[in-house]
Every structure is written in structure tokens, then in C-alpha cells.
Amino acid sequence: MAHYKTYALKYMLIKQLTFTRFLAALIIVLFHYGSSAFPFNHGMLNHFIQNGPFAVSFFFCLSGYILSQVYYQTNFVKINIRQYLSKRFARIYPVYFLAFIFTLALGIFFNNSTPKGLSIILQLFALHAWFPGICLEINYPAWTISVEMFFYLSFPFLLNFFQKQTNLKIYIIAFIIWLLSLITRIVLVTVPTQGSEIWNQFVFFNPVFHINAFIFGMAASIVVKRNYDSFNYAKYFNSLVLLIVTILIFIVISTDNIFLPWGHSGLYSPLFVVIIISLHANSNFLTKTISMPIFMFLGEISFGIYILQHPIRILFELITKNLIINQTLSFYLFLALLISISSIIYVFIEKPARIWFSQKLGS
């Protein structure tokens, strides 16, 4: 029975987290393009969408959690670095490269953009988040992939370090990193150069300032995996707790308060891990519903939805430039096009490329 519970936690219940990736990607797309569309153009919902970048931190936190679920072993088995990196490359780079080339071509041929050679090189190798002034050029949402690449490279070293620590030390280290990162950002935005676009991009997009969310996800995941058989997570991270934390996050993000500027900085990571564990540890109507194939598929195509949103938006505007469409209809037509193209790319490019690269590079 214990073996079954561990198997379920690692494999079956991970499905319950997949759909959350779609929701996070959708929030980012709404932030960029949908805040003027009904019903997101009214009241608290509009305020929520206007502060949508918090969803990026959820991505980072979830990434740390899932990677640790997959790779952490209680008997300290070391990661096969070659296989690990090949799987990470196969998971991200084919569609990332496609989106990069697509955006570059559309910009050059239709928007008369002339990106600098350095911008092209840095984004090609997913290094652009380290360079303020360049990090948002070409396919601007791709700065998060540059951050994620940094996490992927750091993960084996972080995992090796954390697996030698007690649960208490893991929590303390994660909390200290989380707190120091937030304090550093608060201090940096108050320096005299605040207001400079270059400085702001350094503060808000540098990968180092986002690793707090990733580490928080890692810490929660490792402790959960260590103690799943001895601690009833389903009892303490139940549906009521999930509901309360979700409502709390919505209220905080939907109202004016001192926390809003830092949602992008991993501030809500402790709450995110409560949501993640609550979904992960329970088998109820909600988790069974979001584990259905249609919701799983939406979660699987979420990377395409996220990374393709900018080039598809350029394409959509080219297609509709001579049409008179209200903002609401325009957004939903764009969203339908984005989901459709992301689905096609997932089936015919992303999934096959992932398998091919994993086999070739991991062998």
C-alpha cells in the first residue's frame, strides 16, 4: 500500500498539476493582450489581470517542485547529468527556437524591426535575461526561458546540497533565500538610478532575483517526498485550505496594497506551494476533473501558448489589420488562434522533437 501511495504521488497525481501550467500561461497572455476584453476589463478581475506577472513566479515555483519530485531520491542517487540536460534541452529548446525564428522573421519582414546582432545571439542561446536593455528584445516573453535555463543548470547542484540537509534546514535555507531576495529587490528599486529602464530591467528580470521561487518549490517538494508515507498531507492540505489560499491570493492581487509590486518577485511562493501540495496530495472531484485528458492536453500545450504568444499576436494583427473588430472579440479570436497553433505545434513538432532529442542526446 505504501508503495502504491508513493507511485501515485510521483506519477498519477502529478497530472493534477499539469493544468495549472495552462492557467498560469493564460494569465500571462491576458496580462499582455486581454485586459481590455470582457469580462477582464472590469473591477477586481481587471485589477487581477493587470498584476498578472505574479504567474511567472508560479511557473518558477512549480518547476522547482516538479523537478524535485522527479529527480530527488532518498538514497542520494546522483543525477545522470547527460540524460538530465538532454531532457531539459528537449523539453524547452525546439519550440523556443521555433518561436525565436518566427518572431525574428515576422519582425524583420513585416514590422521593419532591425534587432542588434548581440540581441539575436543572446536570445538564440537563451542568455538574454542577464543583459538589461536586451532581455525584452525580439520575443520578449522569452526572458523567462532564459531564467529557467539558469534554474536547470543550477538544479543538480542545489539538489545535491539539499538532499544532505534535514527538513528543518531545508525550510530555513529556502526561507532565508526567499526573504533576502525580496529585501534586495526592495532596496535596489529605491536607489537613485531607479526610473532608468536599464536599471529596472536588471532588477526585475535578472535570473538571480527569481531563484527564490524555484528554491521554495524545490524545498517543499523534497520535504513532501521524504515524509509522504509518515504524514497525512491530504488531511492538512485539504480542499478547504486550497480554497482559502486561492481566495487570499486573488484578494491580495485584486486590491491595492503594499504587496502588489513584489508579486513578480516570488513573494507569494509560500502560498503557491500550499496550492501545489493541496492539488498534489488529494484525489477528489477537482483533482480528478483537472486530470481529464482535455485539461491535461491544455497543460501540455501551455509552453507553446506562452512562448508563441508574441509572434502569434504579430501574425494576428497582420491578418486583421484591415478589419474592424471590437477589443473583446479581437482578443478571443487571437486566443483561439494561439491555442490552435500551439496545439498543432505540440502534436507535430514539440512532442516528436522532445522524443527525438531525448533519444539522440541522452543515449
Secondary structure as the mmCIF struct_conf table of DSSP 4:
data_model
#
loop_
_struct_conf.conf_type_id
_struct_conf.id
_struct_conf.beg_label_comp_id
_struct_conf.beg_label_asym_id
_struct_conf.beg_label_seq_id
_struct_conf.end_label_comp_id
_struct_conf.end_label_asym_id
_struct_conf.end_label_seq_id
HELX_RH_AL_P HELX_RH_AL_P1 ALA A 2 TYR A 7
HELX_RH_PI_P HELX_RH_PI_P1 ALA A 8 MET A 12
TURN_TY1_P TURN_TY1_P1 LEU A 13 ILE A 14
HELX_RH_AL_P HELX_RH_AL_P2 LYS A 15 VAL A 29
HELX_RH_PI_P HELX_RH_PI_P2 LEU A 30 GLY A 34
TURN_TY1_P TURN_TY1_P2 SER A 35 SER A 36
BEND BEND1 ALA A 37 ALA A 37
TURN_TY1_P TURN_TY1_P3 PHE A 38 ASN A 41
BEND BEND2 HIS A 42 HIS A 42
HELX_RH_AL_P HELX_RH_AL_P3 GLY A 43 GLN A 50
TURN_TY1_P TURN_TY1_P4 ASN A 51 PRO A 53
HELX_RH_AL_P HELX_RH_AL_P4 PHE A 54 TYR A 71
TURN_TY1_P TURN_TY1_P5 THR A 74 ASN A 75
HELX_LH_PP_P HELX_LH_PP_P1 VAL A 77 ILE A 79
HELX_RH_AL_P HELX_RH_AL_P5 ILE A 81 PHE A 110
BEND BEND3 ASN A 111 ASN A 111
HELX_RH_AL_P HELX_RH_AL_P6 GLY A 117 LEU A 124
TURN_TY1_P TURN_TY1_P6 PHE A 125 ALA A 126
HELX_RH_3T_P HELX_RH_3T_P1 HIS A 128 TRP A 130
BEND BEND4 PHE A 131 PHE A 131
TURN_TY1_P TURN_TY1_P7 PRO A 132 LEU A 136
BEND BEND5 GLU A 137 ASN A 139
HELX_RH_3T_P HELX_RH_3T_P2 TYR A 140 ALA A 142
HELX_RH_AL_P HELX_RH_AL_P7 TRP A 143 PHE A 162
TURN_TY1_P TURN_TY1_P8 GLN A 163 LYS A 164
BEND BEND6 GLN A 165 GLN A 165
HELX_RH_AL_P HELX_RH_AL_P8 ASN A 167 LEU A 188
TURN_TY1_P TURN_TY1_P9 VAL A 189 THR A 190
BEND BEND7 VAL A 191 VAL A 191
TURN_TY1_P TURN_TY1_P10 PRO A 192 GLY A 195
HELX_RH_AL_P HELX_RH_AL_P9 GLU A 197 PHE A 205
HELX_RH_3T_P HELX_RH_3T_P3 PRO A 207 HIS A 210
HELX_RH_AL_P HELX_RH_AL_P10 ILE A 211 ASN A 227
TURN_TY1_P TURN_TY1_P11 TYR A 228 SER A 230
BEND BEND8 PHE A 231 PHE A 231
HELX_RH_AL_P HELX_RH_AL_P11 TYR A 233 TYR A 236
BEND BEND9 PHE A 237 PHE A 237
HELX_RH_AL_P HELX_RH_AL_P12 SER A 239 SER A 254
BEND BEND10 THR A 255 THR A 255
TURN_TY1_P TURN_TY1_P12 ILE A 258 PHE A 259
HELX_RH_3T_P HELX_RH_3T_P4 LEU A 260 SER A 265
TURN_TY1_P TURN_TY1_P13 GLY A 266 TYR A 268
HELX_RH_AL_P HELX_RH_AL_P13 SER A 269 ALA A 281
BEND BEND11 ASN A 284 ASN A 284
HELX_RH_AL_P HELX_RH_AL_P14 PHE A 285 THR A 289
TURN_TY1_P TURN_TY1_P14 ILE A 290 SER A 291
BEND BEND12 MET A 292 MET A 292
HELX_RH_AL_P HELX_RH_AL_P15 PRO A 293 GLU A 300
TURN_TY1_P TURN_TY1_P15 ILE A 301 ILE A 301
HELX_RH_AL_P HELX_RH_AL_P16 SER A 302 THR A 320
TURN_TY1_P TURN_TY1_P16 LYS A 321 ASN A 322
BEND BEND13 LEU A 323 LEU A 323
HELX_RH_AL_P HELX_RH_AL_P17 GLN A 327 ILE A 345
HELX_RH_PI_P HELX_RH_PI_P3 TYR A 346 GLU A 350
HELX_RH_AL_P HELX_RH_AL_P18 LYS A 351 GLY A 362
#
